[in-house]
Amino acid sequence: DEAVARALHTRLLPLINLETYPFMRYMLKRRGVFTTLVERSPAGPLALDAADKREISVQLEALADVIEHFPFGPE
């Protein structure tokens, strides 16, 4: 149903807007795939700061009802 899809997209959009290479590494670490956020090439201006990580946690919590494998692990 289009209305349901649009509503879900609206809820996911804040996380989609944050999506960068460092974001994906951070999410994979939170899911337990990676053990570290160390990169071969530094992320530079795309690096996540404490405010970014806090916002990601807030957005994930807001989506807890639609994420199958919740909660994500610790930072």
PDB file of N, H, CA, C and O in Angstrom:
ATOM      1  N   ASP A   1       0.852  -1.175   0.000  1.00  0.00           N
ATOM      2  CA  ASP A   1       0.000   0.000   0.000  1.00  0.00           C
ATOM      3  C   ASP A   1       0.900   1.241   0.000  1.00  0.00           C
ATOM      4  O   ASP A   1       1.835   1.337   0.795  1.00  0.00           O
ATOM      5  N   GLU A   2       0.617   2.163  -0.874  1.00  0.00           N
ATOM      6  H   GLU A   2      -0.142   2.085  -1.519  1.00  0.00           H
ATOM      7  CA  GLU A   2       1.468   3.346  -1.046  1.00  0.00           C
ATOM      8  C   GLU A   2       1.534   4.203   0.209  1.00  0.00           C
ATOM      9  O   GLU A   2       2.599   4.728   0.534  1.00  0.00           O
ATOM     10  N   ALA A   3       0.443   4.354   0.908  1.00  0.00           N
ATOM     11  H   ALA A   3      -0.422   3.927   0.644  1.00  0.00           H
ATOM     12  CA  ALA A   3       0.434   5.180   2.122  1.00  0.00           C
ATOM     13  C   ALA A   3       1.357   4.595   3.190  1.00  0.00           C
ATOM     14  O   ALA A   3       2.072   5.332   3.869  1.00  0.00           O
ATOM     15  N   VAL A   4       1.340   3.278   3.336  1.00  0.00           N
ATOM     16  H   VAL A   4       0.759   2.679   2.784  1.00  0.00           H
ATOM     17  CA  VAL A   4       2.216   2.614   4.313  1.00  0.00           C
ATOM     18  C   VAL A   4       3.675   2.794   3.908  1.00  0.00           C
ATOM     19  O   VAL A   4       4.524   3.077   4.753  1.00  0.00           O
ATOM     20  N   ALA A   5       3.969   2.631   2.624  1.00  0.00           N
ATOM     21  H   ALA A   5       3.279   2.400   1.938  1.00  0.00           H
ATOM     22  CA  ALA A   5       5.339   2.807   2.133  1.00  0.00           C
ATOM     23  C   ALA A   5       5.822   4.232   2.360  1.00  0.00           C
ATOM     24  O   ALA A   5       6.960   4.442   2.779  1.00  0.00           O
ATOM     25  N   ARG A   6       4.976   5.201   2.090  1.00  0.00           N
ATOM     26  H   ARG A   6       4.052   5.031   1.749  1.00  0.00           H
ATOM     27  CA  ARG A   6       5.360   6.601   2.301  1.00  0.00           C
ATOM     28  C   ARG A   6       5.584   6.901   3.782  1.00  0.00           C
ATOM     29  O   ARG A   6       6.511   7.630   4.136  1.00  0.00           O
ATOM     30  N   ALA A   7       4.751   6.351   4.632  1.00  0.00           N
ATOM     31  H   ALA A   7       3.998   5.759   4.344  1.00  0.00           H
ATOM     32  CA  ALA A   7       4.909   6.569   6.075  1.00  0.00           C
ATOM     33  C   ALA A   7       6.227   5.974   6.565  1.00  0.00           C
ATOM     34  O   ALA A   7       6.934   6.598   7.356  1.00  0.00           O
ATOM     35  N   LEU A   8       6.561   4.770   6.100  1.00  0.00           N
ATOM     36  H   LEU A   8       5.987   4.263   5.457  1.00  0.00           H
ATOM     37  CA  LEU A   8       7.827   4.146   6.492  1.00  0.00           C
ATOM     38  C   LEU A   8       9.008   4.942   5.950  1.00  0.00           C
ATOM     39  O   LEU A   8       9.995   5.141   6.659  1.00  0.00           O
ATOM     40  N   HIS A   9       8.921   5.394   4.717  1.00  0.00           N
ATOM     41  H   HIS A   9       8.119   5.232   4.141  1.00  0.00           H
ATOM     42  CA  HIS A   9       9.989   6.209   4.133  1.00  0.00           C
ATOM     43  C   HIS A   9      10.207   7.477   4.959  1.00  0.00           C
ATOM     44  O   HIS A   9      11.348   7.865   5.210  1.00  0.00           O
ATOM     45  N   THR A  10       9.135   8.111   5.374  1.00  0.00           N
ATOM     46  H   THR A  10       8.208   7.796   5.170  1.00  0.00           H
ATOM     47  CA  THR A  10       9.241   9.323   6.191  1.00  0.00           C
ATOM     48  C   THR A  10       9.968   9.026   7.497  1.00  0.00           C
ATOM     49  O   THR A  10      10.751   9.848   7.971  1.00  0.00           O
ATOM     50  N   ARG A  11       9.717   7.870   8.077  1.00  0.00           N
ATOM     51  H   ARG A  11       9.080   7.202   7.692  1.00  0.00           H
ATOM     52  CA  ARG A  11      10.384   7.500   9.326  1.00  0.00           C
ATOM     53  C   ARG A  11      11.855   7.153   9.106  1.00  0.00           C
ATOM     54  O   ARG A  11      12.689   7.412   9.973  1.00  0.00           O
ATOM     55  N   LEU A  12      12.174   6.568   7.952  1.00  0.00           N
ATOM     56  H   LEU A  12      11.496   6.358   7.248  1.00  0.00           H
ATOM     57  CA  LEU A  12      13.557   6.175   7.652  1.00  0.00           C
ATOM     58  C   LEU A  12      14.418   7.318   7.130  1.00  0.00           C
ATOM     59  O   LEU A  12      15.644   7.254   7.212  1.00  0.00           O
ATOM     60  N   LEU A  13      13.798   8.352   6.601  1.00  0.00           N
ATOM     61  H   LEU A  13      12.801   8.404   6.534  1.00  0.00           H
ATOM     62  CA  LEU A  13      14.526   9.428   5.936  1.00  0.00           C
ATOM     63  C   LEU A  13      15.640  10.057   6.782  1.00  0.00           C
ATOM     64  O   LEU A  13      16.709  10.332   6.237  1.00  0.00           O
ATOM     65  N   PRO A  14      15.446  10.301   8.085  1.00  0.00           N
ATOM     66  CA  PRO A  14      16.561  10.870   8.856  1.00  0.00           C
ATOM     67  C   PRO A  14      17.819  10.002   8.820  1.00  0.00           C
ATOM     68  O   PRO A  14      18.927  10.533   8.744  1.00  0.00           O
ATOM     69  N   LEU A  15      17.669   8.685   8.873  1.00  0.00           N
ATOM     70  H   LEU A  15      16.769   8.253   8.935  1.00  0.00           H
ATOM     71  CA  LEU A  15      18.840   7.805   8.793  1.00  0.00           C
ATOM     72  C   LEU A  15      19.402   7.761   7.380  1.00  0.00           C
ATOM     73  O   LEU A  15      20.620   7.711   7.205  1.00  0.00           O
ATOM     74  N   ILE A  16      18.549   7.779   6.383  1.00  0.00           N
ATOM     75  H   ILE A  16      17.560   7.820   6.526  1.00  0.00           H
ATOM     76  CA  ILE A  16      19.011   7.793   4.993  1.00  0.00           C
ATOM     77  C   ILE A  16      19.851   9.037   4.735  1.00  0.00           C
ATOM     78  O   ILE A  16      20.866   8.972   4.041  1.00  0.00           O
ATOM     79  N   ASN A  17      19.433  10.162   5.288  1.00  0.00           N
ATOM     80  H   ASN A  17      18.609  10.215   5.852  1.00  0.00           H
ATOM     81  CA  ASN A  17      20.169  11.416   5.099  1.00  0.00           C
ATOM     82  C   ASN A  17      21.550  11.382   5.739  1.00  0.00           C
ATOM     83  O   ASN A  17      22.450  12.096   5.298  1.00  0.00           O
ATOM     84  N   LEU A  18      21.731  10.567   6.767  1.00  0.00           N
ATOM     85  H   LEU A  18      21.000   9.987   7.125  1.00  0.00           H
ATOM     86  CA  LEU A  18      23.027  10.455   7.444  1.00  0.00           C
ATOM     87  C   LEU A  18      23.956   9.446   6.769  1.00  0.00           C
ATOM     88  O   LEU A  18      25.127   9.350   7.138  1.00  0.00           O
ATOM     89  N   GLU A  19      23.458   8.698   5.793  1.00  0.00           N
ATOM     90  H   GLU A  19      22.507   8.776   5.493  1.00  0.00           H
ATOM     91  CA  GLU A  19      24.224   7.584   5.240  1.00  0.00           C
ATOM     92  C   GLU A  19      25.462   8.035   4.469  1.00  0.00           C
ATOM     93  O   GLU A  19      25.372   8.710   3.444  1.00  0.00           O
ATOM     94  N   THR A  20      26.609   7.642   4.991  1.00  0.00           N
ATOM     95  H   THR A  20      26.683   7.093   5.824  1.00  0.00           H
ATOM     96  CA  THR A  20      27.918   7.853   4.379  1.00  0.00           C
ATOM     97  C   THR A  20      28.734   6.595   4.669  1.00  0.00           C
ATOM     98  O   THR A  20      28.261   5.699   5.367  1.00  0.00           O
ATOM     99  N   TYR A  21      29.938   6.522   4.146  1.00  0.00           N
ATOM    100  H   TYR A  21      30.322   7.250   3.578  1.00  0.00           H
ATOM    101  CA  TYR A  21      30.795   5.376   4.430  1.00  0.00           C
ATOM    102  C   TYR A  21      31.048   5.230   5.938  1.00  0.00           C
ATOM    103  O   TYR A  21      30.916   4.122   6.458  1.00  0.00           O
ATOM    104  N   PRO A  22      31.406   6.305   6.665  1.00  0.00           N
ATOM    105  CA  PRO A  22      31.587   6.160   8.110  1.00  0.00           C
ATOM    106  C   PRO A  22      30.296   5.726   8.821  1.00  0.00           C
ATOM    107  O   PRO A  22      30.348   4.970   9.791  1.00  0.00           O
ATOM    108  N   PHE A  23      29.157   6.197   8.349  1.00  0.00           N
ATOM    109  H   PHE A  23      29.114   6.811   7.561  1.00  0.00           H
ATOM    110  CA  PHE A  23      27.868   5.794   8.923  1.00  0.00           C
ATOM    111  C   PHE A  23      27.684   4.282   8.782  1.00  0.00           C
ATOM    112  O   PHE A  23      27.305   3.609   9.740  1.00  0.00           O
ATOM    113  N   MET A  24      27.952   3.753   7.590  1.00  0.00           N
ATOM    114  H   MET A  24      28.260   4.300   6.812  1.00  0.00           H
ATOM    115  CA  MET A  24      27.777   2.319   7.368  1.00  0.00           C
ATOM    116  C   MET A  24      28.726   1.501   8.242  1.00  0.00           C
ATOM    117  O   MET A  24      28.334   0.466   8.780  1.00  0.00           O
ATOM    118  N   ARG A  25      29.967   1.956   8.387  1.00  0.00           N
ATOM    119  H   ARG A  25      30.286   2.797   7.950  1.00  0.00           H
ATOM    120  CA  ARG A  25      30.909   1.253   9.271  1.00  0.00           C
ATOM    121  C   ARG A  25      30.400   1.273  10.709  1.00  0.00           C
ATOM    122  O   ARG A  25      30.471   0.269  11.418  1.00  0.00           O
ATOM    123  N   TYR A  26      29.888   2.420  11.128  1.00  0.00           N
ATOM    124  H   TYR A  26      29.830   3.235  10.552  1.00  0.00           H
ATOM    125  CA  TYR A  26      29.361   2.553  12.490  1.00  0.00           C
ATOM    126  C   TYR A  26      28.177   1.598  12.697  1.00  0.00           C
ATOM    127  O   TYR A  26      28.090   0.928  13.726  1.00  0.00           O
ATOM    128  N   MET A  27      27.277   1.539  11.726  1.00  0.00           N
ATOM    129  H   MET A  27      27.347   2.083  10.890  1.00  0.00           H
ATOM    130  CA  MET A  27      26.118   0.655  11.841  1.00  0.00           C
ATOM    131  C   MET A  27      26.554  -0.811  11.870  1.00  0.00           C
ATOM    132  O   MET A  27      26.005  -1.602  12.637  1.00  0.00           O
ATOM    133  N   LEU A  28      27.528  -1.179  11.047  1.00  0.00           N
ATOM    134  H   LEU A  28      27.974  -0.537  10.423  1.00  0.00           H
ATOM    135  CA  LEU A  28      28.016  -2.555  11.046  1.00  0.00           C
ATOM    136  C   LEU A  28      28.698  -2.899  12.364  1.00  0.00           C
ATOM    137  O   LEU A  28      28.616  -4.039  12.822  1.00  0.00           O
ATOM    138  N   LYS A  29      29.362  -1.938  12.972  1.00  0.00           N
ATOM    139  H   LYS A  29      29.429  -1.012  12.599  1.00  0.00           H
ATOM    140  CA  LYS A  29      29.954  -2.175  14.290  1.00  0.00           C
ATOM    141  C   LYS A  29      28.851  -2.378  15.321  1.00  0.00           C
ATOM    142  O   LYS A  29      28.937  -3.279  16.156  1.00  0.00           O
ATOM    143  N   ARG A  30      27.824  -1.550  15.265  1.00  0.00           N
ATOM    144  H   ARG A  30      27.755  -0.818  14.586  1.00  0.00           H
ATOM    145  CA  ARG A  30      26.702  -1.691  16.196  1.00  0.00           C
ATOM    146  C   ARG A  30      25.995  -3.038  16.023  1.00  0.00           C
ATOM    147  O   ARG A  30      25.443  -3.576  16.983  1.00  0.00           O
ATOM    148  N   ARG A  31      26.011  -3.585  14.801  1.00  0.00           N
ATOM    149  H   ARG A  31      26.459  -3.148  14.022  1.00  0.00           H
ATOM    150  CA  ARG A  31      25.369  -4.879  14.539  1.00  0.00           C
ATOM    151  C   ARG A  31      26.294  -6.050  14.871  1.00  0.00           C
ATOM    152  O   ARG A  31      25.878  -7.206  14.793  1.00  0.00           O
ATOM    153  N   GLY A  32      27.561  -5.756  15.246  1.00  0.00           N
ATOM    154  H   GLY A  32      27.899  -4.817  15.309  1.00  0.00           H
ATOM    155  CA  GLY A  32      28.493  -6.807  15.617  1.00  0.00           C
ATOM    156  C   GLY A  32      29.297  -7.378  14.462  1.00  0.00           C
ATOM    157  O   GLY A  32      30.026  -8.353  14.646  1.00  0.00           O
ATOM    158  N   VAL A  33      29.180  -6.793  13.273  1.00  0.00           N
ATOM    159  H   VAL A  33      28.587  -6.002  13.123  1.00  0.00           H
ATOM    160  CA  VAL A  33      29.933  -7.275  12.110  1.00  0.00           C
ATOM    161  C   VAL A  33      31.388  -6.845  12.212  1.00  0.00           C
ATOM    162  O   VAL A  33      32.291  -7.643  11.962  1.00  0.00           O
ATOM    163  N   PHE A  34      31.622  -5.593  12.577  1.00  0.00           N
ATOM    164  H   PHE A  34      30.888  -4.944  12.780  1.00  0.00           H
ATOM    165  CA  PHE A  34      32.973  -5.064  12.770  1.00  0.00           C
ATOM    166  C   PHE A  34      33.248  -4.945  14.262  1.00  0.00           C
ATOM    167  O   PHE A  34      32.332  -4.736  15.057  1.00  0.00           O
ATOM    168  N   THR A  35      34.517  -5.080  14.632  1.00  0.00           N
ATOM    169  H   THR A  35      35.261  -5.250  13.986  1.00  0.00           H
ATOM    170  CA  THR A  35      34.894  -4.913  16.034  1.00  0.00           C
ATOM    171  C   THR A  35      35.488  -3.539  16.302  1.00  0.00           C
ATOM    172  O   THR A  35      35.664  -3.155  17.458  1.00  0.00           O
ATOM    173  N   THR A  36      35.797  -2.797  15.248  1.00  0.00           N
ATOM    174  H   THR A  36      35.654  -3.110  14.309  1.00  0.00           H
ATOM    175  CA  THR A  36      36.417  -1.484  15.402  1.00  0.00           C
ATOM    176  C   THR A  36      35.931  -0.551  14.296  1.00  0.00           C
ATOM    177  O   THR A  36      35.431  -0.997  13.264  1.00  0.00           O
ATOM    178  N   LEU A  37      36.087   0.741  14.531  1.00  0.00           N
ATOM    179  H   LEU A  37      36.493   1.103  15.370  1.00  0.00           H
ATOM    180  CA  LEU A  37      35.752   1.736  13.511  1.00  0.00           C
ATOM    181  C   LEU A  37      36.993   2.246  12.792  1.00  0.00           C
ATOM    182  O   LEU A  37      36.905   3.173  11.987  1.00  0.00           O
ATOM    183  N   VAL A  38      38.150   1.649  13.077  1.00  0.00           N
ATOM    184  H   VAL A  38      38.221   0.896  13.732  1.00  0.00           H
ATOM    185  CA  VAL A  38      39.397   2.075  12.457  1.00  0.00           C
ATOM    186  C   VAL A  38      39.313   1.870  10.947  1.00  0.00           C
ATOM    187  O   VAL A  38      38.887   0.816  10.474  1.00  0.00           O
ATOM    188  N   GLU A  39      39.724   2.893  10.201  1.00  0.00           N
ATOM    189  H   GLU A  39      40.070   3.749  10.586  1.00  0.00           H
ATOM    190  CA  GLU A  39      39.704   2.838   8.739  1.00  0.00           C
ATOM    191  C   GLU A  39      41.118   2.994   8.200  1.00  0.00           C
ATOM    192  O   GLU A  39      41.962   3.629   8.832  1.00  0.00           O
ATOM    193  N   ARG A  40      41.375   2.422   7.043  1.00  0.00           N
ATOM    194  H   ARG A  40      40.689   1.906   6.529  1.00  0.00           H
ATOM    195  CA  ARG A  40      42.676   2.601   6.403  1.00  0.00           C
ATOM    196  C   ARG A  40      42.860   4.045   5.965  1.00  0.00           C
ATOM    197  O   ARG A  40      43.941   4.614   6.115  1.00  0.00           O
ATOM    198  N   SER A  41      41.806   4.632   5.426  1.00  0.00           N
ATOM    199  H   SER A  41      40.927   4.170   5.305  1.00  0.00           H
ATOM    200  CA  SER A  41      41.843   6.040   5.019  1.00  0.00           C
ATOM    201  C   SER A  41      40.890   6.813   5.923  1.00  0.00           C
ATOM    202  O   SER A  41      39.705   6.487   5.984  1.00  0.00           O
ATOM    203  N   PRO A  42      41.382   7.823   6.620  1.00  0.00           N
ATOM    204  CA  PRO A  42      40.514   8.582   7.519  1.00  0.00           C
ATOM    205  C   PRO A  42      39.317   9.182   6.779  1.00  0.00           C
ATOM    206  O   PRO A  42      39.421   9.542   5.606  1.00  0.00           O
ATOM    207  N   ALA A  43      38.196   9.286   7.466  1.00  0.00           N
ATOM    208  H   ALA A  43      38.111   8.995   8.418  1.00  0.00           H
ATOM    209  CA  ALA A  43      36.956   9.788   6.866  1.00  0.00           C
ATOM    210  C   ALA A  43      36.963  11.297   6.674  1.00  0.00           C
ATOM    211  O   ALA A  43      36.151  11.833   5.919  1.00  0.00           O
ATOM    212  N   GLY A  44      37.872  11.983   7.350  1.00  0.00           N
ATOM    213  H   GLY A  44      38.532  11.549   7.963  1.00  0.00           H
ATOM    214  CA  GLY A  44      37.949  13.441   7.200  1.00  0.00           C
ATOM    215  C   GLY A  44      36.657  14.113   7.615  1.00  0.00           C
ATOM    216  O   GLY A  44      36.137  13.839   8.697  1.00  0.00           O
ATOM    217  N   PRO A  45      36.125  15.000   6.764  1.00  0.00           N
ATOM    218  CA  PRO A  45      34.927  15.753   7.146  1.00  0.00           C
ATOM    219  C   PRO A  45      33.670  14.883   7.259  1.00  0.00           C
ATOM    220  O   PRO A  45      32.661  15.330   7.804  1.00  0.00           O
ATOM    221  N   LEU A  46      33.719  13.655   6.754  1.00  0.00           N
ATOM    222  H   LEU A  46      34.539  13.292   6.311  1.00  0.00           H
ATOM    223  CA  LEU A  46      32.563  12.766   6.859  1.00  0.00           C
ATOM    224  C   LEU A  46      32.546  11.966   8.156  1.00  0.00           C
ATOM    225  O   LEU A  46      31.582  11.252   8.433  1.00  0.00           O
ATOM    226  N   ALA A  47      33.607  12.081   8.952  1.00  0.00           N
ATOM    227  H   ALA A  47      34.390  12.661   8.728  1.00  0.00           H
ATOM    228  CA  ALA A  47      33.694  11.321  10.195  1.00  0.00           C
ATOM    229  C   ALA A  47      32.520  11.656  11.111  1.00  0.00           C
ATOM    230  O   ALA A  47      32.083  12.804  11.192  1.00  0.00           O
ATOM    231  N   LEU A  48      32.022  10.634  11.794  1.00  0.00           N
ATOM    232  H   LEU A  48      32.377   9.701  11.728  1.00  0.00           H
ATOM    233  CA  LEU A  48      30.917  10.835  12.723  1.00  0.00           C
ATOM    234  C   LEU A  48      31.442  11.390  14.036  1.00  0.00           C
ATOM    235  O   LEU A  48      32.456  10.925  14.557  1.00  0.00           O
ATOM    236  N   ASP A  49      30.746  12.384  14.566  1.00  0.00           N
ATOM    237  H   ASP A  49      29.923  12.762  14.143  1.00  0.00           H
ATOM    238  CA  ASP A  49      31.109  12.901  15.882  1.00  0.00           C
ATOM    239  C   ASP A  49      30.081  12.398  16.901  1.00  0.00           C
ATOM    240  O   ASP A  49      29.161  11.661  16.548  1.00  0.00           O
ATOM    241  N   ALA A  50      30.241  12.794  18.152  1.00  0.00           N
ATOM    242  H   ALA A  50      30.989  13.393  18.439  1.00  0.00           H
ATOM    243  CA  ALA A  50      29.349  12.323  19.217  1.00  0.00           C
ATOM    244  C   ALA A  50      27.895  12.701  18.944  1.00  0.00           C
ATOM    245  O   ALA A  50      26.988  11.920  19.234  1.00  0.00           O
ATOM    246  N   ALA A  51      27.669  13.880  18.394  1.00  0.00           N
ATOM    247  H   ALA A  51      28.406  14.514  18.158  1.00  0.00           H
ATOM    248  CA  ALA A  51      26.296  14.310  18.092  1.00  0.00           C
ATOM    249  C   ALA A  51      25.680  13.435  16.999  1.00  0.00           C
ATOM    250  O   ALA A  51      24.501  13.090  17.075  1.00  0.00           O
ATOM    251  N   ASP A  52      26.469  13.076  15.984  1.00  0.00           N
ATOM    252  H   ASP A  52      27.427  13.357  15.922  1.00  0.00           H
ATOM    253  CA  ASP A  52      25.972  12.181  14.929  1.00  0.00           C
ATOM    254  C   ASP A  52      25.577  10.829  15.519  1.00  0.00           C
ATOM    255  O   ASP A  52      24.510  10.297  15.211  1.00  0.00           O
ATOM    256  N   LYS A  53      26.441  10.280  16.364  1.00  0.00           N
ATOM    257  H   LYS A  53      27.307  10.712  16.614  1.00  0.00           H
ATOM    258  CA  LYS A  53      26.173   8.974  16.959  1.00  0.00           C
ATOM    259  C   LYS A  53      24.946   9.016  17.862  1.00  0.00           C
ATOM    260  O   LYS A  53      24.156   8.073  17.889  1.00  0.00           O
ATOM    261  N   ARG A  54      24.790  10.099  18.591  1.00  0.00           N
ATOM    262  H   ARG A  54      25.432  10.866  18.569  1.00  0.00           H
ATOM    263  CA  ARG A  54      23.607  10.266  19.443  1.00  0.00           C
ATOM    264  C   ARG A  54      22.341  10.316  18.579  1.00  0.00           C
ATOM    265  O   ARG A  54      21.333   9.693  18.913  1.00  0.00           O
ATOM    266  N   GLU A  55      22.397  11.061  17.471  1.00  0.00           N
ATOM    267  H   GLU A  55      23.216  11.567  17.200  1.00  0.00           H
ATOM    268  CA  GLU A  55      21.246  11.168  16.570  1.00  0.00           C
ATOM    269  C   GLU A  55      20.908   9.814  15.944  1.00  0.00           C
ATOM    270  O   GLU A  55      19.734   9.473  15.800  1.00  0.00           O
ATOM    271  N   ILE A  56      21.918   9.053  15.577  1.00  0.00           N
ATOM    272  H   ILE A  56      22.872   9.330  15.693  1.00  0.00           H
ATOM    273  CA  ILE A  56      21.678   7.719  15.030  1.00  0.00           C
ATOM    274  C   ILE A  56      20.953   6.856  16.061  1.00  0.00           C
ATOM    275  O   ILE A  56      19.999   6.156  15.723  1.00  0.00           O
ATOM    276  N   SER A  57      21.398   6.902  17.306  1.00  0.00           N
ATOM    277  H   SER A  57      22.173   7.471  17.581  1.00  0.00           H
ATOM    278  CA  SER A  57      20.749   6.122  18.362  1.00  0.00           C
ATOM    279  C   SER A  57      19.301   6.543  18.559  1.00  0.00           C
ATOM    280  O   SER A  57      18.424   5.696  18.730  1.00  0.00           O
ATOM    281  N   VAL A  58      19.047   7.840  18.537  1.00  0.00           N
ATOM    282  H   VAL A  58      19.759   8.529  18.398  1.00  0.00           H
ATOM    283  CA  VAL A  58      17.675   8.352  18.679  1.00  0.00           C
ATOM    284  C   VAL A  58      16.804   7.849  17.532  1.00  0.00           C
ATOM    285  O   VAL A  58      15.679   7.402  17.753  1.00  0.00           O
ATOM    286  N   GLN A  59      17.323   7.922  16.308  1.00  0.00           N
ATOM    287  H   GLN A  59      18.238   8.286  16.128  1.00  0.00           H
ATOM    288  CA  GLN A  59      16.553   7.489  15.140  1.00  0.00           C
ATOM    289  C   GLN A  59      16.327   5.976  15.143  1.00  0.00           C
ATOM    290  O   GLN A  59      15.250   5.516  14.764  1.00  0.00           O
ATOM    291  N   LEU A  60      17.324   5.201  15.563  1.00  0.00           N
ATOM    292  H   LEU A  60      18.199   5.576  15.870  1.00  0.00           H
ATOM    293  CA  LEU A  60      17.142   3.751  15.646  1.00  0.00           C
ATOM    294  C   LEU A  60      16.073   3.399  16.667  1.00  0.00           C
ATOM    295  O   LEU A  60      15.242   2.523  16.425  1.00  0.00           O
ATOM    296  N   GLU A  61      16.090   4.072  17.794  1.00  0.00           N
ATOM    297  H   GLU A  61      16.765   4.784  17.990  1.00  0.00           H
ATOM    298  CA  GLU A  61      15.082   3.826  18.830  1.00  0.00           C
ATOM    299  C   GLU A  61      13.685   4.143  18.304  1.00  0.00           C
ATOM    300  O   GLU A  61      12.726   3.437  18.617  1.00  0.00           O
ATOM    301  N   ALA A  62      13.569   5.200  17.509  1.00  0.00           N
ATOM    302  H   ALA A  62      14.347   5.773  17.255  1.00  0.00           H
ATOM    303  CA  ALA A  62      12.275   5.579  16.938  1.00  0.00           C
ATOM    304  C   ALA A  62      11.771   4.539  15.937  1.00  0.00           C
ATOM    305  O   ALA A  62      10.573   4.472  15.662  1.00  0.00           O
ATOM    306  N   LEU A  63      12.680   3.732  15.394  1.00  0.00           N
ATOM    307  H   LEU A  63      13.653   3.787  15.617  1.00  0.00           H
ATOM    308  CA  LEU A  63      12.316   2.717  14.401  1.00  0.00           C
ATOM    309  C   LEU A  63      12.288   1.303  14.980  1.00  0.00           C
ATOM    310  O   LEU A  63      12.181   0.331  14.232  1.00  0.00           O
ATOM    311  N   ALA A  64      12.383   1.181  16.295  1.00  0.00           N
ATOM    312  H   ALA A  64      12.470   1.970  16.903  1.00  0.00           H
ATOM    313  CA  ALA A  64      12.483  -0.132  16.933  1.00  0.00           C
ATOM    314  C   ALA A  64      11.350  -1.075  16.532  1.00  0.00           C
ATOM    315  O   ALA A  64      11.549  -2.288  16.462  1.00  0.00           O
ATOM    316  N   ASP A  65      10.182  -0.532  16.273  1.00  0.00           N
ATOM    317  H   ASP A  65      10.021   0.453  16.330  1.00  0.00           H
ATOM    318  CA  ASP A  65       9.046  -1.391  15.938  1.00  0.00           C
ATOM    319  C   ASP A  65       9.099  -1.945  14.512  1.00  0.00           C
ATOM    320  O   ASP A  65       8.350  -2.868  14.193  1.00  0.00           O
ATOM    321  N   VAL A  66       9.958  -1.410  13.652  1.00  0.00           N
ATOM    322  H   VAL A  66      10.566  -0.660  13.911  1.00  0.00           H
ATOM    323  CA  VAL A  66      10.042  -1.897  12.272  1.00  0.00           C
ATOM    324  C   VAL A  66      11.399  -2.523  11.932  1.00  0.00           C
ATOM    325  O   VAL A  66      11.607  -2.971  10.804  1.00  0.00           O
ATOM    326  N   ILE A  67      12.312  -2.558  12.889  1.00  0.00           N
ATOM    327  H   ILE A  67      12.143  -2.194  13.806  1.00  0.00           H
ATOM    328  CA  ILE A  67      13.616  -3.192  12.681  1.00  0.00           C
ATOM    329  C   ILE A  67      13.542  -4.596  13.266  1.00  0.00           C
ATOM    330  O   ILE A  67      13.305  -4.756  14.464  1.00  0.00           O
ATOM    331  N   GLU A  68      13.743  -5.612  12.433  1.00  0.00           N
ATOM    332  H   GLU A  68      13.936  -5.482  11.460  1.00  0.00           H
ATOM    333  CA  GLU A  68      13.581  -6.997  12.870  1.00  0.00           C
ATOM    334  C   GLU A  68      14.548  -7.399  13.977  1.00  0.00           C
ATOM    335  O   GLU A  68      14.148  -8.050  14.942  1.00  0.00           O
ATOM    336  N   HIS A  69      15.802  -7.023  13.849  1.00  0.00           N
ATOM    337  H   HIS A  69      16.127  -6.494  13.065  1.00  0.00           H
ATOM    338  CA  HIS A  69      16.820  -7.450  14.812  1.00  0.00           C
ATOM    339  C   HIS A  69      17.222  -6.268  15.674  1.00  0.00           C
ATOM    340  O   HIS A  69      18.282  -5.677  15.467  1.00  0.00           O
ATOM    341  N   PHE A  70      16.401  -5.929  16.620  1.00  0.00           N
ATOM    342  H   PHE A  70      15.540  -6.409  16.788  1.00  0.00           H
ATOM    343  CA  PHE A  70      16.639  -4.798  17.507  1.00  0.00           C
ATOM    344  C   PHE A  70      16.809  -5.370  18.889  1.00  0.00           C
ATOM    345  O   PHE A  70      16.122  -6.351  19.171  1.00  0.00           O
ATOM    346  N   PRO A  71      17.619  -4.890  19.765  1.00  0.00           N
ATOM    347  CA  PRO A  71      18.370  -3.645  19.631  1.00  0.00           C
ATOM    348  C   PRO A  71      19.719  -3.871  18.969  1.00  0.00           C
ATOM    349  O   PRO A  71      20.229  -4.989  18.903  1.00  0.00           O
ATOM    350  N   PHE A  72      20.266  -2.793  18.492  1.00  0.00           N
ATOM    351  H   PHE A  72      19.852  -1.885  18.545  1.00  0.00           H
ATOM    352  CA  PHE A  72      21.632  -2.792  18.001  1.00  0.00           C
ATOM    353  C   PHE A  72      22.533  -2.859  19.217  1.00  0.00           C
ATOM    354  O   PHE A  72      22.136  -2.467  20.314  1.00  0.00           O
ATOM    355  N   GLY A  73      23.740  -3.353  19.026  1.00  0.00           N
ATOM    356  H   GLY A  73      24.063  -3.672  18.134  1.00  0.00           H
ATOM    357  CA  GLY A  73      24.680  -3.445  20.129  1.00  0.00           C
ATOM    358  C   GLY A  73      25.175  -2.078  20.557  1.00  0.00           C
ATOM    359  O   GLY A  73      24.823  -1.060  19.961  1.00  0.00           O
ATOM    360  N   PRO A  74      25.993  -2.067  21.595  1.00  0.00           N
ATOM    361  CA  PRO A  74      26.530  -0.789  22.073  1.00  0.00           C
ATOM    362  C   PRO A  74      27.490  -0.187  21.061  1.00  0.00           C
ATOM    363  O   PRO A  74      27.985  -0.857  20.155  1.00  0.00           O
ATOM    364  N   GLU A  75      27.729   1.088  21.249  1.00  0.00           N
ATOM    365  H   GLU A  75      27.326   1.633  21.985  1.00  0.00           H
ATOM    366  CA  GLU A  75      28.667   1.797  20.380  1.00  0.00           C
ATOM    367  C   GLU A  75      30.006   1.175  20.551  1.00  0.00           C
ATOM    368  O   GLU A  75      30.970   1.602  19.917  1.00  0.00           O
TER     369      GLU A  75
END
